[in-house]
Structure formats: C-alpha cells, structure tokens
C-alpha cells in the first residue's frame, strides 16, 4: 500500500506535559523566539501549544527527511502563529527545501499535525470522541447530513466535526466559515459559499479526507489531490 501524500504525527498529552516540565528538553526542541512566545501565553494554553508544536516538528522533520534527505533538528523548525492565528514555519538560512503546507490541531488527548507533500495543501483536526448535544451538531451539519446520519453516536459526531474542520483549514478558512457549507460525501466533499470560493481560487482541485485515531480522539486529514500543484 502506498504512503498517503502527507505526513501525520501525534504528540500525546503526557509527552507534552513531560517536555513542558523539563527546561532542558524545551530548549532542545524549541528555539529562543519560540520559547519567548510560549512563555507569554497563559498557563492554561501552554500545554496545548507544546503538544501541537511537538507534533508539527515531528511531521515536518519526517517530511524534510523523506522528500529532501534533510535531517532537520526540532529547534531548527521554528513554528509561529501569523496575524490570523494560523501556523507558519520559519526555516534556517540556507535550508535545502521550501516550507510546505502544514496544519496543527490539539485537544485534551494531545496534538496532531499534518504536512503535505510538495505541491499539495493539507488541513488536520483532532477532537475528543465524546457525545455532543444535538444543537452543537446542528451548528456544523447540513439538514441532509442530519437526515441521513446517526449523529447521536459520539464516533460519528467526531468524524463529522473533524472532517469539516480539516477541510476548512485546508482551504485556509478554519471555523471563520460556516461548516454547513462543507458537506461530506463518501467520495469527497461538496462545497458552497465561502469554502467553494476558496476552493475555486485554488484551481478547483479534488479534495480527499482520511481518518485516524489516537488515545480516544478522532483525527481527520483533508488534502488536495494530484490535480493541485499550487
């Protein structure tokens, strides 16, 4: 079976806790500017930040090694948030490869990150598998989805939620856009309104979804197909 066109990594919460409590380990994995950004966060957000960033550095290192043969150290792969809150990668001077499309997410179980193969885009979401109220699911599900799916099941709810969020993140929108404008189908997605406009701006590539799980959490990865080379 061939490898998917992305690298996926997961950082368990316990690993993030251990790293956060060990100053030497933090310095080994994060550069000075990243540590300064981390220190400025409220205490309640630091663990999520470390979990997501460790997953991102793991996936990015695997990407650069697999695609370019570059063995990058974790601290060389500096990940920050831009003005919109989206993650961006700063590479060291003379890095032998460009920054790829990548995405980060976190929940109570830990952090997840996906890095796209060259010429593709990717989005990832991770959510705890737990039953959500019907009004919460109605916030993201279309009437057609509600009519056809047993969304009183926690696993089905998590799959629906993560699939939509991963797709929106792949399009560069996140939950700024209405998740009901992303309709999940067995063979892909149907997009309307702002998601459809963002998809068109990318050249209308095919969109694919994969699902995985870790420690009681659902992970979804959305990525563009072979027909996208932007």
LUMSE-45882 format. One record per residue (C-alpha): residue number from 1; residue in three letters; x, y, z. Coordinates in steps of 0.02 Angstrom, whole numbers, always signed. Last residue first. Layout:
<nodes>
<node i="NUM" aa="ALA" east="X" north="Y" up="Z"/>
...
</nodes>
This chain:
<nodes>
<node i="230" aa="UNK" east="-6" north="+1268" up="-322"/>
<node i="229" aa="UNK" east="+5" north="+1094" up="-398"/>
<node i="228" aa="UNK" east="-170" north="+1027" up="-374"/>
<node i="227" aa="UNK" east="-231" north="+890" up="-492"/>
<node i="226" aa="UNK" east="-140" north="+754" up="-394"/>
<node i="225" aa="UNK" east="-262" north="+776" up="-250"/>
<node i="224" aa="UNK" east="-285" north="+906" up="-115"/>
<node i="223" aa="UNK" east="-286" north="+859" up="+69"/>
<node i="222" aa="UNK" east="-403" north="+842" up="+217"/>
<node i="221" aa="UNK" east="-340" north="+746" up="+369"/>
<node i="220" aa="UNK" east="-459" north="+695" up="+508"/>
<node i="219" aa="UNK" east="-410" north="+637" up="+683"/>
<node i="218" aa="UNK" east="-531" north="+567" up="+812"/>
<node i="217" aa="UNK" east="-477" north="+556" up="+994"/>
<node i="216" aa="UNK" east="-483" north="+414" up="+1119"/>
<node i="215" aa="UNK" east="-295" north="+394" up="+1132"/>
<node i="214" aa="UNK" east="-264" north="+413" up="+944"/>
<node i="213" aa="UNK" east="-375" north="+394" up="+791"/>
<node i="212" aa="UNK" east="-364" north="+406" up="+602"/>
<node i="211" aa="UNK" east="-471" north="+473" up="+461"/>
<node i="210" aa="UNK" east="-430" north="+519" up="+282"/>
<node i="209" aa="UNK" east="-517" north="+650" up="+176"/>
<node i="208" aa="UNK" east="-488" north="+697" up="-5"/>
<node i="207" aa="UNK" east="-516" north="+857" up="-105"/>
<node i="206" aa="UNK" east="-500" north="+865" up="-294"/>
<node i="205" aa="UNK" east="-428" north="+1029" up="-354"/>
<node i="204" aa="UNK" east="-537" north="+1179" up="-401"/>
<node i="203" aa="UNK" east="-394" north="+1296" up="-453"/>
<node i="202" aa="UNK" east="-350" north="+1357" up="-279"/>
<node i="201" aa="UNK" east="-462" north="+1510" up="-301"/>
<node i="200" aa="UNK" east="-606" north="+1390" up="-340"/>
<node i="199" aa="UNK" east="-581" north="+1304" up="-172"/>
<node i="198" aa="UNK" east="-583" north="+1471" up="-82"/>
<node i="197" aa="UNK" east="-745" north="+1519" up="-171"/>
<node i="196" aa="UNK" east="-823" north="+1349" up="-131"/>
<node i="195" aa="UNK" east="-774" north="+1368" up="+52"/>
<node i="194" aa="UNK" east="-851" north="+1543" up="+53"/>
<node i="193" aa="UNK" east="-1022" north="+1488" up="-18"/>
<node i="192" aa="UNK" east="-1037" north="+1302" up="-60"/>
<node i="191" aa="UNK" east="-928" north="+1148" up="-53"/>
<node i="190" aa="UNK" east="-969" north="+964" up="-86"/>
<node i="189" aa="UNK" east="-843" north="+842" up="-14"/>
<node i="188" aa="UNK" east="-761" north="+678" up="-64"/>
<node i="187" aa="UNK" east="-810" north="+501" up="-114"/>
<node i="186" aa="UNK" east="-924" north="+453" up="+30"/>
<node i="185" aa="UNK" east="-987" north="+631" up="+44"/>
<node i="184" aa="UNK" east="-956" north="+766" up="+175"/>
<node i="183" aa="UNK" east="-1047" north="+930" up="+151"/>
<node i="182" aa="UNK" east="-944" north="+1086" up="+184"/>
<node i="181" aa="UNK" east="-1052" north="+1243" up="+183"/>
<node i="180" aa="UNK" east="-1126" north="+1182" up="+347"/>
<node i="179" aa="UNK" east="-956" north="+1219" up="+425"/>
<node i="178" aa="UNK" east="-993" north="+1405" up="+404"/>
<node i="177" aa="UNK" east="-828" north="+1497" up="+380"/>
<node i="176" aa="UNK" east="-720" north="+1578" up="+515"/>
<node i="175" aa="UNK" east="-711" north="+1399" up="+578"/>
<node i="174" aa="UNK" east="-548" north="+1375" up="+484"/>
<node i="173" aa="UNK" east="-531" north="+1467" up="+319"/>
<node i="172" aa="UNK" east="-365" north="+1422" up="+235"/>
<node i="171" aa="UNK" east="-444" north="+1291" up="+120"/>
<node i="170" aa="UNK" east="-351" north="+1152" up="+212"/>
<node i="169" aa="UNK" east="-418" north="+1226" up="+374"/>
<node i="168" aa="UNK" east="-597" north="+1216" up="+308"/>
<node i="167" aa="UNK" east="-570" north="+1035" up="+256"/>
<node i="166" aa="UNK" east="-495" north="+987" up="+424"/>
<node i="165" aa="UNK" east="-642" north="+1070" up="+514"/>
<node i="164" aa="UNK" east="-770" north="+977" up="+408"/>
<node i="163" aa="UNK" east="-691" north="+807" up="+430"/>
<node i="162" aa="UNK" east="-659" north="+839" up="+614"/>
<node i="161" aa="UNK" east="-842" north="+878" up="+652"/>
<node i="160" aa="UNK" east="-917" north="+735" up="+551"/>
<node i="159" aa="UNK" east="-794" north="+607" up="+619"/>
<node i="158" aa="UNK" east="-820" north="+668" up="+797"/>
<node i="157" aa="UNK" east="-1009" north="+656" up="+778"/>
<node i="156" aa="UNK" east="-998" north="+482" up="+704"/>
<node i="155" aa="UNK" east="-891" north="+424" up="+850"/>
<node i="154" aa="UNK" east="-1005" north="+503" up="+980"/>
<node i="153" aa="UNK" east="-1163" north="+421" up="+908"/>
<node i="152" aa="UNK" east="-1317" north="+535" up="+911"/>
<node i="151" aa="UNK" east="-1264" north="+583" up="+736"/>
<node i="150" aa="UNK" east="-1346" north="+433" up="+654"/>
<node i="149" aa="UNK" east="-1328" north="+505" up="+477"/>
<node i="148" aa="UNK" east="-1451" north="+532" up="+334"/>
<node i="147" aa="UNK" east="-1569" north="+666" up="+398"/>
<node i="146" aa="UNK" east="-1436" north="+763" up="+493"/>
<node i="145" aa="UNK" east="-1323" north="+758" up="+341"/>
<node i="144" aa="UNK" east="-1462" north="+822" up="+227"/>
<node i="143" aa="UNK" east="-1505" north="+960" up="+352"/>
<node i="142" aa="UNK" east="-1322" north="+1014" up="+347"/>
<node i="141" aa="UNK" east="-1214" north="+980" up="+499"/>
<node i="140" aa="UNK" east="-1099" north="+1106" up="+587"/>
<node i="139" aa="UNK" east="-1211" north="+1203" up="+708"/>
<node i="138" aa="UNK" east="-1338" north="+1061" up="+707"/>
<node i="137" aa="UNK" east="-1205" north="+955" up="+794"/>
<node i="136" aa="UNK" east="-1199" north="+1080" up="+937"/>
<node i="135" aa="UNK" east="-1389" north="+1086" up="+948"/>
<node i="134" aa="UNK" east="-1395" north="+896" up="+958"/>
<node i="133" aa="UNK" east="-1284" north="+896" up="+1113"/>
<node i="132" aa="UNK" east="-1111" north="+817" up="+1096"/>
<node i="131" aa="UNK" east="-1058" north="+639" up="+1139"/>
<node i="130" aa="UNK" east="-871" north="+621" up="+1164"/>
<node i="129" aa="UNK" east="-730" north="+570" up="+1048"/>
<node i="128" aa="UNK" east="-602" north="+705" up="+1086"/>
<node i="127" aa="UNK" east="-561" north="+808" up="+931"/>
<node i="126" aa="UNK" east="-415" north="+816" up="+811"/>
<node i="125" aa="UNK" east="-413" north="+920" up="+652"/>
<node i="124" aa="UNK" east="-293" north="+925" up="+505"/>
<node i="123" aa="UNK" east="-280" north="+1027" up="+345"/>
<node i="122" aa="UNK" east="-171" north="+996" up="+192"/>
<node i="121" aa="UNK" east="-119" north="+1078" up="+30"/>
<node i="120" aa="UNK" east="-20" north="+998" up="-111"/>
<node i="119" aa="UNK" east="+127" north="+1044" up="-224"/>
<node i="118" aa="UNK" east="+259" north="+958" up="-118"/>
<node i="117" aa="UNK" east="+188" north="+826" up="+1"/>
<node i="116" aa="UNK" east="+77" north="+898" up="+136"/>
<node i="115" aa="UNK" east="+120" north="+907" up="+321"/>
<node i="114" aa="UNK" east="-5" north="+851" up="+453"/>
<node i="113" aa="UNK" east="-5" north="+891" up="+638"/>
<node i="112" aa="UNK" east="-90" north="+819" up="+792"/>
<node i="111" aa="UNK" east="-82" north="+874" up="+974"/>
<node i="110" aa="UNK" east="-135" north="+791" up="+1135"/>
<node i="109" aa="UNK" east="-279" north="+696" up="+1216"/>
<node i="108" aa="UNK" east="-370" north="+852" up="+1279"/>
<node i="107" aa="UNK" east="-373" north="+928" up="+1104"/>
<node i="106" aa="UNK" east="-247" north="+994" up="+978"/>
<node i="105" aa="UNK" east="-233" north="+1043" up="+796"/>
<node i="104" aa="UNK" east="-92" north="+1088" up="+676"/>
<node i="103" aa="UNK" east="-83" north="+1110" up="+487"/>
<node i="102" aa="UNK" east="+52" north="+1105" up="+355"/>
<node i="101" aa="UNK" east="+83" north="+1167" up="+178"/>
<node i="100" aa="UNK" east="+269" north="+1152" up="+143"/>
<node i="99" aa="UNK" east="+413" north="+1271" up="+184"/>
<node i="98" aa="UNK" east="+544" north="+1265" up="+46"/>
<node i="97" aa="UNK" east="+693" north="+1147" up="+45"/>
<node i="96" aa="UNK" east="+883" north="+1148" up="+66"/>
<node i="95" aa="UNK" east="+883" north="+1268" up="+215"/>
<node i="94" aa="UNK" east="+1017" north="+1400" up="+184"/>
<node i="93" aa="UNK" east="+959" north="+1516" up="+323"/>
<node i="92" aa="UNK" east="+856" north="+1420" up="+450"/>
<node i="91" aa="UNK" east="+672" north="+1387" up="+415"/>
<node i="90" aa="UNK" east="+524" north="+1486" up="+485"/>
<node i="89" aa="UNK" east="+360" north="+1391" up="+478"/>
<node i="88" aa="UNK" east="+189" north="+1471" up="+492"/>
<node i="87" aa="UNK" east="+41" north="+1423" up="+599"/>
<node i="86" aa="UNK" east="-125" north="+1514" up="+576"/>
<node i="85" aa="UNK" east="-177" north="+1640" up="+708"/>
<node i="84" aa="UNK" east="-228" north="+1774" up="+584"/>
<node i="83" aa="UNK" east="-76" north="+1882" up="+621"/>
<node i="82" aa="UNK" east="+40" north="+1733" up="+596"/>
<node i="81" aa="UNK" east="+70" north="+1599" up="+727"/>
<node i="80" aa="UNK" east="+245" north="+1530" up="+750"/>
<node i="79" aa="UNK" east="+338" north="+1368" up="+708"/>
<node i="78" aa="UNK" east="+528" north="+1361" up="+709"/>
<node i="77" aa="UNK" east="+596" north="+1204" up="+627"/>
<node i="76" aa="UNK" east="+779" north="+1223" up="+675"/>
<node i="75" aa="UNK" east="+736" north="+1178" up="+857"/>
<node i="74" aa="UNK" east="+671" north="+1008" up="+801"/>
<node i="73" aa="UNK" east="+832" north="+966" up="+711"/>
<node i="72" aa="UNK" east="+821" north="+943" up="+523"/>
<node i="71" aa="UNK" east="+890" north="+787" up="+440"/>
<node i="70" aa="UNK" east="+874" north="+838" up="+257"/>
<node i="69" aa="UNK" east="+852" north="+694" up="+134"/>
<node i="68" aa="UNK" east="+736" north="+801" up="+27"/>
<node i="67" aa="UNK" east="+565" north="+718" up="+24"/>
<node i="66" aa="UNK" east="+581" north="+590" up="+162"/>
<node i="65" aa="UNK" east="+695" north="+689" up="+277"/>
<node i="64" aa="UNK" east="+603" north="+853" up="+251"/>
<node i="63" aa="UNK" east="+433" north="+773" up="+277"/>
<node i="62" aa="UNK" east="+485" north="+670" up="+429"/>
<node i="61" aa="UNK" east="+556" north="+827" up="+510"/>
<node i="60" aa="UNK" east="+395" north="+921" up="+471"/>
<node i="59" aa="UNK" east="+287" north="+784" up="+549"/>
<node i="58" aa="UNK" east="+391" north="+780" up="+708"/>
<node i="57" aa="UNK" east="+401" north="+971" up="+718"/>
<node i="56" aa="UNK" east="+213" north="+983" up="+697"/>
<node i="55" aa="UNK" east="+176" north="+854" up="+832"/>
<node i="54" aa="UNK" east="+293" north="+945" up="+951"/>
<node i="53" aa="UNK" east="+208" north="+1110" up="+906"/>
<node i="52" aa="UNK" east="+34" north="+1044" up="+940"/>
<node i="51" aa="UNK" east="+78" north="+967" up="+1108"/>
<node i="50" aa="UNK" east="+181" north="+1119" up="+1162"/>
<node i="49" aa="UNK" east="+41" north="+1242" up="+1119"/>
<node i="48" aa="UNK" east="-92" north="+1137" up="+1203"/>
<node i="47" aa="UNK" east="+14" north="+1129" up="+1362"/>
<node i="46" aa="UNK" east="+46" north="+1316" up="+1361"/>
<node i="45" aa="UNK" east="-135" north="+1369" up="+1345"/>
<node i="44" aa="UNK" east="-190" north="+1355" up="+1528"/>
<node i="43" aa="UNK" east="-31" north="+1442" up="+1586"/>
<node i="42" aa="UNK" east="-73" north="+1600" up="+1487"/>
<node i="41" aa="UNK" east="+47" north="+1625" up="+1342"/>
<node i="40" aa="UNK" east="+197" north="+1743" up="+1351"/>
<node i="39" aa="UNK" east="+315" north="+1600" up="+1397"/>
<node i="38" aa="UNK" east="+270" north="+1508" up="+1236"/>
<node i="37" aa="UNK" east="+312" north="+1659" up="+1128"/>
<node i="36" aa="UNK" east="+479" north="+1677" up="+1217"/>
<node i="35" aa="UNK" east="+513" north="+1491" up="+1196"/>
<node i="34" aa="UNK" east="+475" north="+1503" up="+1009"/>
<node i="33" aa="UNK" east="+595" north="+1650" up="+993"/>
<node i="32" aa="UNK" east="+732" north="+1556" up="+1085"/>
<node i="31" aa="UNK" east="+716" north="+1397" up="+980"/>
<node i="30" aa="UNK" east="+614" north="+1246" up="+1035"/>
<node i="29" aa="UNK" east="+658" north="+1061" up="+1045"/>
<node i="28" aa="UNK" east="+820" north="+1058" up="+1143"/>
<node i="27" aa="UNK" east="+772" north="+1211" up="+1246"/>
<node i="26" aa="UNK" east="+610" north="+1126" up="+1300"/>
<node i="25" aa="UNK" east="+704" north="+968" up="+1348"/>
<node i="24" aa="UNK" east="+824" north="+1068" up="+1456"/>
<node i="23" aa="UNK" east="+679" north="+1161" up="+1539"/>
<node i="22" aa="UNK" east="+589" north="+998" up="+1585"/>
<node i="21" aa="UNK" east="+409" north="+1024" up="+1644"/>
<node i="20" aa="UNK" east="+345" north="+1071" up="+1471"/>
<node i="19" aa="UNK" east="+426" north="+916" up="+1396"/>
<node i="18" aa="UNK" east="+345" north="+797" up="+1520"/>
<node i="17" aa="UNK" east="+174" north="+878" up="+1499"/>
<node i="16" aa="UNK" east="+189" north="+872" up="+1309"/>
<node i="15" aa="UNK" east="+235" north="+688" up="+1317"/>
<node i="14" aa="UNK" east="+86" north="+653" up="+1432"/>
<node i="13" aa="UNK" east="-31" north="+745" up="+1313"/>
<node i="12" aa="UNK" east="+15" north="+628" up="+1172"/>
<node i="11" aa="UNK" east="+101" north="+704" up="+1019"/>
<node i="10" aa="UNK" east="+30" north="+643" up="+854"/>
<node i="9" aa="UNK" east="+108" north="+650" up="+681"/>
<node i="8" aa="UNK" east="+41" north="+640" up="+503"/>
<node i="7" aa="UNK" east="+148" north="+656" up="+347"/>
<node i="6" aa="UNK" east="+58" north="+691" up="+183"/>
<node i="5" aa="UNK" east="+32" north="+616" up="+11"/>
<node i="4" aa="UNK" east="-27" north="+448" up="+80"/>
<node i="3" aa="UNK" east="+101" north="+306" up="+78"/>
<node i="2" aa="UNK" east="+71" north="+169" up="-49"/>
<node i="1" aa="UNK" east="+0" north="+0" up="+0"/>
</nodes>
